[in-house]
């Protein structure tokens, strides 16, 4: 079963709950069906918090592992 956005109908990235096996959005911290804490969402949230945003104010990219912005290709300002 896939999850879709109630507003626009777009498919949401999801994974199955380890406890009840129902689909849960990847960003969810808890399963909306059974309340199980979602370990994968917590790990993704921690990784997202550690990312470095591009220093170009007009860019929405992040600094990749090679030290270059994934969107505009610039190196961050010191």
ABEGO torsion letter per residue (X at the ends): XBBBBAAAGBBBBBBBBAAAGBBBBAABABBAAAGBBBAAAAAAAAAAAABBBBABAABABBBBAAGBBAAAGBBBBX
